Amino acid sequence: MKEIIFRHNILQKDGRVKIPSPIVDSLNIKEGQPIDIILDTQKECIIIRKNDKD
């Protein structure tokens, strides 16, 4: 697995999911494209995966 670390960010809470532009650009995700967000509470990490299934 490639690992890219984005540092010096701050947490913002809202009723919707906002993903920073560098992550969207790195994954080549288009606005409105469906994604899966996986939260692993034991490892304290979030996985963002493109969902190309219809």
mmCIF entry with sequence, helices, sheets and N, C-alpha, C, O atoms, coordinates in Angstrom:
data_MODEL
# 
_entry.id   MODEL 
# 
_entity.id                         1 
_entity.type                       polymer 
_entity.pdbx_number_of_molecules   1 
# 
_entity_poly.entity_id                      1 
_entity_poly.type                           'polypeptide(L)' 
_entity_poly.nstd_linkage                   no 
_entity_poly.nstd_monomer                   no 
_entity_poly.pdbx_seq_one_letter_code       MKEIIFRHNILQKDGRVKIPSPIVDSLNIKEGQPIDIILDTQKECIIIRKNDKD 
_entity_poly.pdbx_seq_one_letter_code_can   MKEIIFRHNILQKDGRVKIPSPIVDSLNIKEGQPIDIILDTQKECIIIRKNDKD 
_entity_poly.pdbx_strand_id                 A 
# 
loop_
_entity_poly_seq.entity_id 
_entity_poly_seq.num 
_entity_poly_seq.mon_id 
_entity_poly_seq.hetero 
1 1  MET n 
1 2  LYS n 
1 3  GLU n 
1 4  ILE n 
1 5  ILE n 
1 6  PHE n 
1 7  ARG n 
1 8  HIS n 
1 9  ASN n 
1 10 ILE n 
1 11 LEU n 
1 12 GLN n 
1 13 LYS n 
1 14 ASP n 
1 15 GLY n 
1 16 ARG n 
1 17 VAL n 
1 18 LYS n 
1 19 ILE n 
1 20 PRO n 
1 21 SER n 
1 22 PRO n 
1 23 ILE n 
1 24 VAL n 
1 25 ASP n 
1 26 SER n 
1 27 LEU n 
1 28 ASN n 
1 29 ILE n 
1 30 LYS n 
1 31 GLU n 
1 32 GLY n 
1 33 GLN n 
1 34 PRO n 
1 35 ILE n 
1 36 ASP n 
1 37 ILE n 
1 38 ILE n 
1 39 LEU n 
1 40 ASP n 
1 41 THR n 
1 42 GLN n 
1 43 LYS n 
1 44 GLU n 
1 45 CYS n 
1 46 ILE n 
1 47 ILE n 
1 48 ILE n 
1 49 ARG n 
1 50 LYS n 
1 51 ASN n 
1 52 ASP n 
1 53 LYS n 
1 54 ASP n 
# 
_struct_asym.id          A 
_struct_asym.entity_id   1 
# 
_struct_conf.conf_type_id            HELX_P 
_struct_conf.id                      HELX_P1 
_struct_conf.pdbx_PDB_helix_id       AA1 
_struct_conf.beg_label_comp_id       SER 
_struct_conf.beg_label_asym_id       A 
_struct_conf.beg_label_seq_id        21 
_struct_conf.pdbx_beg_PDB_ins_code   ? 
_struct_conf.end_label_comp_id       LEU 
_struct_conf.end_label_asym_id       A 
_struct_conf.end_label_seq_id        27 
_struct_conf.pdbx_end_PDB_ins_code   ? 
_struct_conf.beg_auth_comp_id        SER 
_struct_conf.beg_auth_asym_id        A 
_struct_conf.beg_auth_seq_id         21 
_struct_conf.end_auth_comp_id        LEU 
_struct_conf.end_auth_asym_id        A 
_struct_conf.end_auth_seq_id         27 
_struct_conf.pdbx_PDB_helix_class    1 
_struct_conf.details                 ? 
_struct_conf.pdbx_PDB_helix_length   7 
# 
_struct_conf_type.id          HELX_P 
_struct_conf_type.criteria    ? 
_struct_conf_type.reference   ? 
# 
_struct_sheet.id               AA1 
_struct_sheet.type             ? 
_struct_sheet.number_strands   2 
_struct_sheet.details          ? 
# 
_struct_sheet_order.sheet_id     AA1 
_struct_sheet_order.range_id_1   1 
_struct_sheet_order.range_id_2   2 
_struct_sheet_order.offset       ? 
_struct_sheet_order.sense        anti-parallel 
# 
loop_
_struct_sheet_range.sheet_id 
_struct_sheet_range.id 
_struct_sheet_range.beg_label_comp_id 
_struct_sheet_range.beg_label_asym_id 
_struct_sheet_range.beg_label_seq_id 
_struct_sheet_range.pdbx_beg_PDB_ins_code 
_struct_sheet_range.end_label_comp_id 
_struct_sheet_range.end_label_asym_id 
_struct_sheet_range.end_label_seq_id 
_struct_sheet_range.pdbx_end_PDB_ins_code 
_struct_sheet_range.beg_auth_comp_id 
_struct_sheet_range.beg_auth_asym_id 
_struct_sheet_range.beg_auth_seq_id 
_struct_sheet_range.end_auth_comp_id 
_struct_sheet_range.end_auth_asym_id 
_struct_sheet_range.end_auth_seq_id 
AA1 1 ILE A 35 ? ASP A 40 ? ILE A 35 ASP A 40 
AA1 2 CYS A 45 ? LYS A 50 ? CYS A 45 LYS A 50 
# 
loop_
_atom_site.group_PDB 
_atom_site.id 
_atom_site.type_symbol 
_atom_site.label_atom_id 
_atom_site.label_alt_id 
_atom_site.label_comp_id 
_atom_site.label_asym_id 
_atom_site.label_entity_id 
_atom_site.label_seq_id 
_atom_site.pdbx_PDB_ins_code 
_atom_site.Cartn_x 
_atom_site.Cartn_y 
_atom_site.Cartn_z 
_atom_site.occupancy 
_atom_site.B_iso_or_equiv 
_atom_site.pdbx_formal_charge 
_atom_site.auth_seq_id 
_atom_site.auth_comp_id 
_atom_site.auth_asym_id 
_atom_site.auth_atom_id 
_atom_site.pdbx_PDB_model_num 
ATOM 1   N N  . MET A 1 1  ? 0.836   -1.175 0.000   1.00 0.00 ? 1  MET A N  1 
ATOM 2   C CA . MET A 1 1  ? 0.000   0.000  0.000   1.00 0.00 ? 1  MET A CA 1 
ATOM 3   C C  . MET A 1 1  ? 0.882   1.240  0.000   1.00 0.00 ? 1  MET A C  1 
ATOM 4   O O  . MET A 1 1  ? 1.834   1.340  0.775   1.00 0.00 ? 1  MET A O  1 
ATOM 5   N N  . LYS A 1 2  ? 0.555   2.185  -0.879  1.00 0.00 ? 2  LYS A N  1 
ATOM 6   C CA . LYS A 1 2  ? 1.241   3.468  -0.862  1.00 0.00 ? 2  LYS A CA 1 
ATOM 7   C C  . LYS A 1 2  ? 0.681   4.282  0.283   1.00 0.00 ? 2  LYS A C  1 
ATOM 8   O O  . LYS A 1 2  ? -0.516  4.233  0.566   1.00 0.00 ? 2  LYS A O  1 
ATOM 9   N N  . GLU A 1 3  ? 1.534   5.017  0.928   1.00 0.00 ? 3  GLU A N  1 
ATOM 10  C CA . GLU A 1 3  ? 1.084   5.846  2.044   1.00 0.00 ? 3  GLU A CA 1 
ATOM 11  C C  . GLU A 1 3  ? 1.456   7.289  1.763   1.00 0.00 ? 3  GLU A C  1 
ATOM 12  O O  . GLU A 1 3  ? 2.621   7.604  1.517   1.00 0.00 ? 3  GLU A O  1 
ATOM 13  N N  . ILE A 1 4  ? 0.466   8.161  1.800   1.00 0.00 ? 4  ILE A N  1 
ATOM 14  C CA . ILE A 1 4  ? 0.676   9.595  1.635   1.00 0.00 ? 4  ILE A CA 1 
ATOM 15  C C  . ILE A 1 4  ? 0.152   10.255 2.897   1.00 0.00 ? 4  ILE A C  1 
ATOM 16  O O  . ILE A 1 4  ? -0.985  10.012 3.302   1.00 0.00 ? 4  ILE A O  1 
ATOM 17  N N  . ILE A 1 5  ? 0.957   11.072 3.508   1.00 0.00 ? 5  ILE A N  1 
ATOM 18  C CA . ILE A 1 5  ? 0.569   11.716 4.760   1.00 0.00 ? 5  ILE A CA 1 
ATOM 19  C C  . ILE A 1 5  ? 0.358   13.201 4.497   1.00 0.00 ? 5  ILE A C  1 
ATOM 20  O O  . ILE A 1 5  ? 1.244   13.878 3.975   1.00 0.00 ? 5  ILE A O  1 
ATOM 21  N N  . PHE A 1 6  ? -0.816  13.701 4.859   1.00 0.00 ? 6  PHE A N  1 
ATOM 22  C CA . PHE A 1 6  ? -1.140  15.119 4.750   1.00 0.00 ? 6  PHE A CA 1 
ATOM 23  C C  . PHE A 1 6  ? -1.105  15.691 6.164   1.00 0.00 ? 6  PHE A C  1 
ATOM 24  O O  . PHE A 1 6  ? -1.963  15.371 6.987   1.00 0.00 ? 6  PHE A O  1 
ATOM 25  N N  . ARG A 1 7  ? -0.132  16.522 6.439   1.00 0.00 ? 7  ARG A N  1 
ATOM 26  C CA . ARG A 1 7  ? 0.042   17.075 7.783   1.00 0.00 ? 7  ARG A CA 1 
ATOM 27  C C  . ARG A 1 7  ? -0.474  18.512 7.840   1.00 0.00 ? 7  ARG A C  1 
ATOM 28  O O  . ARG A 1 7  ? -0.808  19.117 6.822   1.00 0.00 ? 7  ARG A O  1 
ATOM 29  N N  . HIS A 1 8  ? -0.527  19.031 9.057   1.00 0.00 ? 8  HIS A N  1 
ATOM 30  C CA . HIS A 1 8  ? -0.887  20.424 9.328   1.00 0.00 ? 8  HIS A CA 1 
ATOM 31  C C  . HIS A 1 8  ? -2.323  20.731 8.901   1.00 0.00 ? 8  HIS A C  1 
ATOM 32  O O  . HIS A 1 8  ? -2.601  21.813 8.385   1.00 0.00 ? 8  HIS A O  1 
ATOM 33  N N  . ASN A 1 9  ? -3.224  19.786 9.114   1.00 0.00 ? 9  ASN A N  1 
ATOM 34  C CA . ASN A 1 9  ? -4.637  20.008 8.857   1.00 0.00 ? 9  ASN A CA 1 
ATOM 35  C C  . ASN A 1 9  ? -5.358  20.158 10.186  1.00 0.00 ? 9  ASN A C  1 
ATOM 36  O O  . ASN A 1 9  ? -4.829  19.785 11.233  1.00 0.00 ? 9  ASN A O  1 
ATOM 37  N N  . ILE A 1 10 ? -6.560  20.702 10.141  1.00 0.00 ? 10 ILE A N  1 
ATOM 38  C CA . ILE A 1 10 ? -7.357  20.831 11.354  1.00 0.00 ? 10 ILE A CA 1 
ATOM 39  C C  . ILE A 1 10 ? -8.675  20.097 11.154  1.00 0.00 ? 10 ILE A C  1 
ATOM 40  O O  . ILE A 1 10 ? -9.135  19.913 10.027  1.00 0.00 ? 10 ILE A O  1 
ATOM 41  N N  . LEU A 1 11 ? -9.269  19.686 12.252  1.00 0.00 ? 11 LEU A N  1 
ATOM 42  C CA . LEU A 1 11 ? -10.536 18.968 12.222  1.00 0.00 ? 11 LEU A CA 1 
ATOM 43  C C  . LEU A 1 11 ? -11.682 19.960 12.109  1.00 0.00 ? 11 LEU A C  1 
ATOM 44  O O  . LEU A 1 11 ? -11.726 20.953 12.835  1.00 0.00 ? 11 LEU A O  1 
ATOM 45  N N  . GLN A 1 12 ? -12.606 19.691 11.203  1.00 0.00 ? 12 GLN A N  1 
ATOM 46  C CA . GLN A 1 12 ? -13.830 20.465 11.083  1.00 0.00 ? 12 GLN A CA 1 
ATOM 47  C C  . GLN A 1 12 ? -14.996 19.489 11.137  1.00 0.00 ? 12 GLN A C  1 
ATOM 48  O O  . GLN A 1 12 ? -14.961 18.450 10.477  1.00 0.00 ? 12 GLN A O  1 
ATOM 49  N N  . LYS A 1 13 ? -16.017 19.803 11.905  1.00 0.00 ? 13 LYS A N  1 
ATOM 50  C CA . LYS A 1 13 ? -17.178 18.932 12.010  1.00 0.00 ? 13 LYS A CA 1 
ATOM 51  C C  . LYS A 1 13 ? -18.345 19.567 11.260  1.00 0.00 ? 13 LYS A C  1 
ATOM 52  O O  . LYS A 1 13 ? -18.538 20.782 11.286  1.00 0.00 ? 13 LYS A O  1 
ATOM 53  N N  . ASP A 1 14 ? -19.111 18.719 10.598  1.00 0.00 ? 14 ASP A N  1 
ATOM 54  C CA . ASP A 1 14 ? -20.268 19.181 9.840   1.00 0.00 ? 14 ASP A CA 1 
ATOM 55  C C  . ASP A 1 14 ? -21.179 17.983 9.635   1.00 0.00 ? 14 ASP A C  1 
ATOM 56  O O  . ASP A 1 14 ? -20.807 16.860 9.977   1.00 0.00 ? 14 ASP A O  1 
ATOM 57  N N  . GLY A 1 15 ? -22.344 18.197 9.092   1.00 0.00 ? 15 GLY A N  1 
ATOM 58  C CA . GLY A 1 15 ? -23.283 17.116 8.846   1.00 0.00 ? 15 GLY A CA 1 
ATOM 59  C C  . GLY A 1 15 ? -23.006 16.359 7.567   1.00 0.00 ? 15 GLY A C  1 
ATOM 60  O O  . GLY A 1 15 ? -23.717 15.402 7.263   1.00 0.00 ? 15 GLY A O  1 
ATOM 61  N N  . ARG A 1 16 ? -22.009 16.747 6.813   1.00 0.00 ? 16 ARG A N  1 
ATOM 62  C CA . ARG A 1 16 ? -21.657 16.079 5.559   1.00 0.00 ? 16 ARG A CA 1 
ATOM 63  C C  . ARG A 1 16 ? -20.167 15.759 5.556   1.00 0.00 ? 16 ARG A C  1 
ATOM 64  O O  . ARG A 1 16 ? -19.417 16.262 6.393   1.00 0.00 ? 16 ARG A O  1 
ATOM 65  N N  . VAL A 1 17 ? -19.754 14.943 4.637   1.00 0.00 ? 17 VAL A N  1 
ATOM 66  C CA . VAL A 1 17 ? -18.350 14.548 4.557   1.00 0.00 ? 17 VAL A CA 1 
ATOM 67  C C  . VAL A 1 17 ? -17.631 15.469 3.583   1.00 0.00 ? 17 VAL A C  1 
ATOM 68  O O  . VAL A 1 17 ? -18.039 15.612 2.431   1.00 0.00 ? 17 VAL A O  1 
ATOM 69  N N  . LYS A 1 18 ? -16.566 16.084 4.051   1.00 0.00 ? 18 LYS A N  1 
ATOM 70  C CA . LYS A 1 18 ? -15.738 16.930 3.206   1.00 0.00 ? 18 LYS A CA 1 
ATOM 71  C C  . LYS A 1 18 ? -14.348 16.298 3.159   1.00 0.00 ? 18 LYS A C  1 
ATOM 72  O O  . LYS A 1 18 ? -13.759 15.985 4.194   1.00 0.00 ? 18 LYS A O  1 
ATOM 73  N N  . ILE A 1 19 ? -13.844 16.119 1.964   1.00 0.00 ? 19 ILE A N  1 
ATOM 74  C CA . ILE A 1 19 ? -12.525 15.511 1.790   1.00 0.00 ? 19 ILE A CA 1 
ATOM 75  C C  . ILE A 1 19 ? -11.603 16.572 1.209   1.00 0.00 ? 19 ILE A C  1 
ATOM 76  O O  . ILE A 1 19 ? -11.957 17.215 0.220   1.00 0.00 ? 19 ILE A O  1 
ATOM 77  N N  . PRO A 1 20 ? -10.427 16.770 1.800   1.00 0.00 ? 20 PRO A N  1 
ATOM 78  C CA . PRO A 1 20 ? -9.504  17.797 1.309   1.00 0.00 ? 20 PRO A CA 1 
ATOM 79  C C  . PRO A 1 20 ? -9.126  17.584 -0.162  1.00 0.00 ? 20 PRO A C  1 
ATOM 80  O O  . PRO A 1 20 ? -8.980  16.450 -0.619  1.00 0.00 ? 20 PRO A O  1 
ATOM 81  N N  . SER A 1 21 ? -8.975  18.679 -0.883  1.00 0.00 ? 21 SER A N  1 
ATOM 82  C CA . SER A 1 21 ? -8.656  18.635 -2.312  1.00 0.00 ? 21 SER A CA 1 
ATOM 83  C C  . SER A 1 21 ? -7.426  17.798 -2.658  1.00 0.00 ? 21 SER A C  1 
ATOM 84  O O  . SER A 1 21 ? -7.461  17.078 -3.656  1.00 0.00 ? 21 SER A O  1 
ATOM 85  N N  . PRO A 1 22 ? -6.323  17.857 -1.871  1.00 0.00 ? 22 PRO A N  1 
ATOM 86  C CA . PRO A 1 22 ? -5.165  17.023 -2.222  1.00 0.00 ? 22 PRO A CA 1 
ATOM 87  C C  . PRO A 1 22 ? -5.490  15.530 -2.237  1.00 0.00 ? 22 PRO A C  1 
ATOM 88  O O  . PRO A 1 22 ? -4.925  14.783 -3.036  1.00 0.00 ? 22 PRO A O  1 
ATOM 89  N N  . ILE A 1 23 ? -6.399  15.089 -1.356  1.00 0.00 ? 23 ILE A N  1 
ATOM 90  C CA . ILE A 1 23 ? -6.778  13.678 -1.326  1.00 0.00 ? 23 ILE A CA 1 
ATOM 91  C C  . ILE A 1 23 ? -7.624  13.349 -2.549  1.00 0.00 ? 23 ILE A C  1 
ATOM 92  O O  . ILE A 1 23 ? -7.411  12.328 -3.204  1.00 0.00 ? 23 ILE A O  1 
ATOM 93  N N  . VAL A 1 24 ? -8.584  14.217 -2.855  1.00 0.00 ? 24 VAL A N  1 
ATOM 94  C CA . VAL A 1 24 ? -9.439  14.017 -4.028  1.00 0.00 ? 24 VAL A CA 1 
ATOM 95  C C  . VAL A 1 24 ? -8.595  13.967 -5.294  1.00 0.00 ? 24 VAL A C  1 
ATOM 96  O O  . VAL A 1 24 ? -8.811  13.115 -6.156  1.00 0.00 ? 24 VAL A O  1 
ATOM 97  N N  . ASP A 1 25 ? -7.631  14.882 -5.407  1.00 0.00 ? 25 ASP A N  1 
ATOM 98  C CA . ASP A 1 25 ? -6.751  14.917 -6.582  1.00 0.00 ? 25 ASP A CA 1 
ATOM 99  C C  . ASP A 1 25 ? -5.874  13.673 -6.657  1.00 0.00 ? 25 ASP A C  1 
ATOM 100 O O  . ASP A 1 25 ? -5.683  13.117 -7.739  1.00 0.00 ? 25 ASP A O  1 
ATOM 101 N N  . SER A 1 26 ? -5.337  13.228 -5.518  1.00 0.00 ? 26 SER A N  1 
ATOM 102 C CA . SER A 1 26 ? -4.461  12.058 -5.503  1.00 0.00 ? 26 SER A CA 1 
ATOM 103 C C  . SER A 1 26 ? -5.198  10.790 -5.908  1.00 0.00 ? 26 SER A C  1 
ATOM 104 O O  . SER A 1 26 ? -4.620  9.919  -6.560  1.00 0.00 ? 26 SER A O  1 
ATOM 105 N N  . LEU A 1 27 ? -6.471  10.677 -5.528  1.00 0.00 ? 27 LEU A N  1 
ATOM 106 C CA . LEU A 1 27 ? -7.266  9.495  -5.862  1.00 0.00 ? 27 LEU A CA 1 
ATOM 107 C C  . LEU A 1 27 ? -8.016  9.639  -7.177  1.00 0.00 ? 27 LEU A C  1 
ATOM 108 O O  . LEU A 1 27 ? -8.688  8.708  -7.622  1.00 0.00 ? 27 LEU A O  1 
ATOM 109 N N  . ASN A 1 28 ? -7.896  10.818 -7.802  1.00 0.00 ? 28 ASN A N  1 
ATOM 110 C CA . ASN A 1 28 ? -8.580  11.097 -9.069  1.00 0.00 ? 28 ASN A CA 1 
ATOM 111 C C  . ASN A 1 28 ? -10.089 10.872 -8.937  1.00 0.00 ? 28 ASN A C  1 
ATOM 112 O O  . ASN A 1 28 ? -10.708 10.208 -9.769  1.00 0.00 ? 28 ASN A O  1 
ATOM 113 N N  . ILE A 1 29 ? -10.661 11.436 -7.881  1.00 0.00 ? 29 ILE A N  1 
ATOM 114 C CA . ILE A 1 29 ? -12.101 11.337 -7.625  1.00 0.00 ? 29 ILE A CA 1 
ATOM 115 C C  . ILE A 1 29 ? -12.773 12.577 -8.200  1.00 0.00 ? 29 ILE A C  1 
ATOM 116 O O  . ILE A 1 29 ? -12.317 13.698 -7.975  1.00 0.00 ? 29 ILE A O  1 
ATOM 117 N N  . LYS A 1 30 ? -13.844 12.376 -8.931  1.00 0.00 ? 30 LYS A N  1 
ATOM 118 C CA . LYS A 1 30 ? -14.613 13.484 -9.495  1.00 0.00 ? 30 LYS A CA 1 
ATOM 119 C C  . LYS A 1 30 ? -15.717 13.875 -8.511  1.00 0.00 ? 30 LYS A C  1 
ATOM 120 O O  . LYS A 1 30 ? -16.210 13.032 -7.762  1.00 0.00 ? 30 LYS A O  1 
ATOM 121 N N  . GLU A 1 31 ? -16.101 15.146 -8.514  1.00 0.00 ? 31 GLU A N  1 
ATOM 122 C CA . GLU A 1 31 ? -17.169 15.610 -7.636  1.00 0.00 ? 31 GLU A CA 1 
ATOM 123 C C  . GLU A 1 31 ? -18.462 14.869 -7.959  1.00 0.00 ? 31 GLU A C  1 
ATOM 124 O O  . GLU A 1 31 ? -18.857 14.770 -9.121  1.00 0.00 ? 31 GLU A O  1 
ATOM 125 N N  . GLY A 1 32 ? -19.109 14.358 -6.938  1.00 0.00 ? 32 GLY A N  1 
ATOM 126 C CA . GLY A 1 32 ? -20.343 13.611 -7.113  1.00 0.00 ? 32 GLY A CA 1 
ATOM 127 C C  . GLY A 1 32 ? -20.144 12.121 -7.323  1.00 0.00 ? 32 GLY A C  1 
ATOM 128 O O  . GLY A 1 32 ? -21.112 11.361 -7.308  1.00 0.00 ? 32 GLY A O  1 
ATOM 129 N N  . GLN A 1 33 ? -18.896 11.688 -7.520  1.00 0.00 ? 33 GLN A N  1 
ATOM 130 C CA . GLN A 1 33 ? -18.615 10.265 -7.717  1.00 0.00 ? 33 GLN A CA 1 
ATOM 131 C C  . GLN A 1 33 ? -18.824 9.528  -6.390  1.00 0.00 ? 33 GLN A C  1 
ATOM 132 O O  . GLN A 1 33 ? -18.382 10.005 -5.345  1.00 0.00 ? 33 GLN A O  1 
ATOM 133 N N  . PRO A 1 34 ? -19.498 8.362  -6.421  1.00 0.00 ? 34 PRO A N  1 
ATOM 134 C CA . PRO A 1 34 ? -19.714 7.627  -5.170  1.00 0.00 ? 34 PRO A CA 1 
ATOM 135 C C  . PRO A 1 34 ? -18.403 7.073  -4.604  1.00 0.00 ? 34 PRO A C  1 
ATOM 136 O O  . PRO A 1 34 ? -17.541 6.589  -5.337  1.00 0.00 ? 34 PRO A O  1 
ATOM 137 N N  . ILE A 1 35 ? -18.284 7.159  -3.283  1.00 0.00 ? 35 ILE A N  1 
ATOM 138 C CA . ILE A 1 35 ? -17.102 6.638  -2.598  1.00 0.00 ? 35 ILE A CA 1 
ATOM 139 C C  . ILE A 1 35 ? -17.560 5.837  -1.386  1.00 0.00 ? 35 ILE A C  1 
ATOM 140 O O  . ILE A 1 35 ? -18.685 5.999  -0.913  1.00 0.00 ? 35 ILE A O  1 
ATOM 141 N N  . ASP A 1 36 ? -16.684 4.976  -0.888  1.00 0.00 ? 36 ASP A N  1 
ATOM 142 C CA . ASP A 1 36 ? -16.884 4.273  0.376   1.00 0.00 ? 36 ASP A CA 1 
ATOM 143 C C  . ASP A 1 36 ? -15.893 4.859  1.367   1.00 0.00 ? 36 ASP A C  1 
ATOM 144 O O  . ASP A 1 36 ? -14.721 5.054  1.045   1.00 0.00 ? 36 ASP A O  1 
ATOM 145 N N  . ILE A 1 37 ? -16.366 5.137  2.570   1.00 0.00 ? 37 ILE A N  1 
ATOM 146 C CA . ILE A 1 37 ? -15.494 5.613  3.643   1.00 0.00 ? 37 ILE A CA 1 
ATOM 147 C C  . ILE A 1 37 ? -15.528 4.559  4.737   1.00 0.00 ? 37 ILE A C  1 
ATOM 148 O O  . ILE A 1 37 ? -16.586 4.264  5.295   1.00 0.00 ? 37 ILE A O  1 
ATOM 149 N N  . ILE A 1 38 ? -14.364 3.993  5.042   1.00 0.00 ? 38 ILE A N  1 
ATOM 150 C CA . ILE A 1 38 ? -14.253 2.914  6.015   1.00 0.00 ? 38 ILE A CA 1 
ATOM 151 C C  . ILE A 1 38 ? -13.488 3.445  7.226   1.00 0.00 ? 38 ILE A C  1 
ATOM 152 O O  . ILE A 1 38 ? -12.358 3.916  7.107   1.00 0.00 ? 38 ILE A O  1 
ATOM 153 N N  . LEU A 1 39 ? -14.122 3.360  8.384   1.00 0.00 ? 39 LEU A N  1 
ATOM 154 C CA . LEU A 1 39 ? -13.501 3.810  9.624   1.00 0.00 ? 39 LEU A CA 1 
ATOM 155 C C  . LEU A 1 39 ? -13.082 2.590  10.432  1.00 0.00 ? 39 LEU A C  1 
ATOM 156 O O  . LEU A 1 39 ? -13.916 1.766  10.807  1.00 0.00 ? 39 LEU A O  1 
ATOM 157 N N  . ASP A 1 40 ? -11.789 2.481  10.695  1.00 0.00 ? 40 ASP A N  1 
ATOM 158 C CA . ASP A 1 40 ? -11.251 1.393  11.524  1.00 0.00 ? 40 ASP A CA 1 
ATOM 159 C C  . ASP A 1 40 ? -10.927 2.002  12.888  1.00 0.00 ? 40 ASP A C  1 
ATOM 160 O O  . ASP A 1 40 ? -9.903  2.664  13.055  1.00 0.00 ? 40 ASP A O  1 
ATOM 161 N N  . THR A 1 41 ? -11.808 1.771  13.854  1.00 0.00 ? 41 THR A N  1 
ATOM 162 C CA . THR A 1 41 ? -11.625 2.396  15.167  1.00 0.00 ? 41 THR A CA 1 
ATOM 163 C C  . THR A 1 41 ? -10.481 1.775  15.960  1.00 0.00 ? 41 THR A C  1 
ATOM 164 O O  . THR A 1 41 ? -9.910  2.431  16.832  1.00 0.00 ? 41 THR A O  1 
ATOM 165 N N  . GLN A 1 42 ? -10.142 0.530  15.675  1.00 0.00 ? 42 GLN A N  1 
ATOM 166 C CA . GLN A 1 42 ? -9.025  -0.096 16.384  1.00 0.00 ? 42 GLN A CA 1 
ATOM 167 C C  . GLN A 1 42 ? -7.693  0.483  15.916  1.00 0.00 ? 42 GLN A C  1 
ATOM 168 O O  . GLN A 1 42 ? -6.817  0.757  16.736  1.00 0.00 ? 42 GLN A O  1 
ATOM 169 N N  . LYS A 1 43 ? -7.534  0.671  14.612  1.00 0.00 ? 43 LYS A N  1 
ATOM 170 C CA . LYS A 1 43 ? -6.294  1.230  14.080  1.00 0.00 ? 43 LYS A CA 1 
ATOM 171 C C  . LYS A 1 43 ? -6.324  2.754  14.041  1.00 0.00 ? 43 LYS A C  1 
ATOM 172 O O  . LYS A 1 43 ? -5.312  3.398  13.766  1.00 0.00 ? 43 LYS A O  1 
ATOM 173 N N  . GLU A 1 44 ? -7.510  3.330  14.323  1.00 0.00 ? 44 GLU A N  1 
ATOM 174 C CA . GLU A 1 44 ? -7.710  4.780  14.287  1.00 0.00 ? 44 GLU A CA 1 
ATOM 175 C C  . GLU A 1 44 ? -7.332  5.355  12.933  1.00 0.00 ? 44 GLU A C  1 
ATOM 176 O O  . GLU A 1 44 ? -6.546  6.298  12.837  1.00 0.00 ? 44 GLU A O  1 
ATOM 177 N N  . CYS A 1 45 ? -7.910  4.763  11.876  1.00 0.00 ? 45 CYS A N  1 
ATOM 178 C CA . CYS A 1 45 ? -7.644  5.260  10.535  1.00 0.00 ? 45 CYS A CA 1 
ATOM 179 C C  . CYS A 1 45 ? -8.920  5.229  9.699   1.00 0.00 ? 45 CYS A C  1 
ATOM 180 O O  . CYS A 1 45 ? -9.866  4.503  10.006  1.00 0.00 ? 45 CYS A O  1 
ATOM 181 N N  . ILE A 1 46 ? -8.926  6.026  8.644   1.00 0.00 ? 46 ILE A N  1 
ATOM 182 C CA . ILE A 1 46 ? -10.045 6.097  7.714   1.00 0.00 ? 46 ILE A CA 1 
ATOM 183 C C  . ILE A 1 46 ? -9.530  5.702  6.340   1.00 0.00 ? 46 ILE A C  1 
ATOM 184 O O  . ILE A 1 46 ? -8.465  6.152  5.918   1.00 0.00 ? 46 ILE A O  1 
ATOM 185 N N  . ILE A 1 47 ? -10.283 4.862  5.640   1.00 0.00 ? 47 ILE A N  1 
ATOM 186 C CA . ILE A 1 47 ? -9.945  4.460  4.279   1.00 0.00 ? 47 ILE A CA 1 
ATOM 187 C C  . ILE A 1 47 ? -11.002 5.037  3.352   1.00 0.00 ? 47 ILE A C  1 
ATOM 188 O O  . ILE A 1 47 ? -12.198 4.862  3.588   1.00 0.00 ? 47 ILE A O  1 
ATOM 189 N N  . ILE A 1 48 ? -10.574 5.722  2.302   1.00 0.00 ? 48 ILE A N  1 
ATOM 190 C CA . ILE A 1 48 ? -11.483 6.275  1.301   1.00 0.00 ? 48 ILE A CA 1 
ATOM 191 C C  . ILE A 1 48 ? -11.255 5.479  0.027   1.00 0.00 ? 48 ILE A C  1 
ATOM 192 O O  . ILE A 1 48 ? -10.132 5.395  -0.472  1.00 0.00 ? 48 ILE A O  1 
ATOM 193 N N  . ARG A 1 49 ? -12.332 4.895  -0.497  1.00 0.00 ? 49 ARG A N  1 
ATOM 194 C CA . ARG A 1 49 ? -12.220 4.029  -1.669  1.00 0.00 ? 49 ARG A CA 1 
ATOM 195 C C  . ARG A 1 49 ? -13.273 4.442  -2.697  1.00 0.00 ? 49 ARG A C  1 
ATOM 196 O O  . ARG A 1 49 ? -14.430 4.683  -2.353  1.00 0.00 ? 49 ARG A O  1 
ATOM 197 N N  . LYS A 1 50 ? -12.858 4.519  -3.961  1.00 0.00 ? 50 LYS A N  1 
ATOM 198 C CA . LYS A 1 50 ? -13.803 4.824  -5.022  1.00 0.00 ? 50 LYS A CA 1 
ATOM 199 C C  . LYS A 1 50 ? -14.778 3.670  -5.157  1.00 0.00 ? 50 LYS A C  1 
ATOM 200 O O  . LYS A 1 50 ? -14.385 2.506  -5.077  1.00 0.00 ? 50 LYS A O  1 
ATOM 201 N N  . ASN A 1 51 ? -16.060 3.989  -5.365  1.00 0.00 ? 51 ASN A N  1 
ATOM 202 C CA . ASN A 1 51 ? -17.087 2.983  -5.529  1.00 0.00 ? 51 ASN A CA 1 
ATOM 203 C C  . ASN A 1 51 ? -17.602 3.090  -6.966  1.00 0.00 ? 51 ASN A C  1 
ATOM 204 O O  . ASN A 1 51 ? -18.475 3.908  -7.256  1.00 0.00 ? 51 ASN A O  1 
ATOM 205 N N  . ASP A 1 52 ? -17.064 2.266  -7.856  1.00 0.00 ? 52 ASP A N  1 
ATOM 206 C CA . ASP A 1 52 ? -17.437 2.324  -9.264  1.00 0.00 ? 52 ASP A CA 1 
ATOM 207 C C  . ASP A 1 52 ? -18.627 1.430  -9.585  1.00 0.00 ? 52 ASP A C  1 
ATOM 208 O O  . ASP A 1 52 ? -19.043 1.337  -10.739 1.00 0.00 ? 52 ASP A O  1 
ATOM 209 N N  . LYS A 1 53 ? -19.180 0.765  -8.559  1.00 0.00 ? 53 LYS A N  1 
ATOM 210 C CA . LYS A 1 53 ? -20.322 -0.133 -8.780  1.00 0.00 ? 53 LYS A CA 1 
ATOM 211 C C  . LYS A 1 53 ? -21.609 0.676  -8.863  1.00 0.00 ? 53 LYS A C  1 
ATOM 212 O O  . LYS A 1 53 ? -21.791 1.639  -8.118  1.00 0.00 ? 53 LYS A O  1 
ATOM 213 N N  . ASP A 1 54 ? -22.499 0.285  -9.767  1.00 0.00 ? 54 ASP A N  1 
ATOM 214 C CA . ASP A 1 54 ? -23.809 0.942  -9.866  1.00 0.00 ? 54 ASP A CA 1 
ATOM 215 C C  . ASP A 1 54 ? -24.882 0.061  -9.321  1.00 0.00 ? 54 ASP A C  1 
ATOM 216 O O  . ASP A 1 54 ? -26.053 0.443  -9.319  1.00 0.00 ? 54 ASP A O  1 
# 
